[in-house]
Amino acid sequence: MTGPHGYSKDKDAHLKRLRRIEGQIRGLQRMVEEDVYCIDILTQVSASTKALQSFALQLLEEHLRHCVAHAVERGGPEVDAKVAEATAAIARLLRT
């Protein structure tokens, strides 16, 4: 097992990806400041949203492979808690 969380082994890549998303958001701010055409801003909003969703799905997959799988290996009531936690996270992602 690598680190306390499923994402730990890819932490640097995740941080790089989040910095790129942060740059997209800063770009949105600049676009508004510069009075860019609405549709162009909305196109960037869509790209930023997709980037965040993709990151969230990768993080969820790592959670399932690491945290949930580890709970299953140990057994006991923690399995139900981890499955419920993952199910709630999936439900939140579907609402976005």
C-alpha positions, -999 to +999 in steps of 0.1 A: +000+000+000+013+035-009+007+063+015-025+069+035-046+076+005-052+061-029-039+092-047-006+094-028+015+075-054+004+100-081+003+131-059+027+151-081+008+143-112-025+153-095-010+186-083+003+194-118-032+186-132-049+208-105-025+237-113-034+234-149-071+236-140-063+266-117-048+283-148-079+276-167-100+293-140-076+323-139-080+325-176-118+327-171-113+357-148-091+374-174-117+368-201-143+385-180-120+414-171-112+418-208-149+417-218-146+386-240-176+374-259-200+354-237-200+322-258-162+321-257-162+323-219-189+296-217-167+274-239-139+278-214-162+272-185-172+239-202-135+229-207-128+237-170-158+218-158-148+187-179-112+189-165-125+189-129-149+161-137-121+140-152-099+147-122-128+137-098-134+104-117-097+095-115-097+103-078-128+082-073-112+053-091-081+055-069-103+056-038-121+025-049-089+006-058-071+017-026-094+026+003-124+005-005-103-025-016-083-022+016-115-022+037-127-053+019-094-071+026-098-063+063-135-071+064-159-060+091-183-031+093-158-007+076-166-023+043-202-010+044-190+024+056-166+027+027-191+015+001-217+040+014-191+068+014-182+059-023-218+057-033-225+092-018-195+106-036-207+091-069-242+106-063-226+140-057-206+137-090-238+128-109-256+158-096-229+182-110 
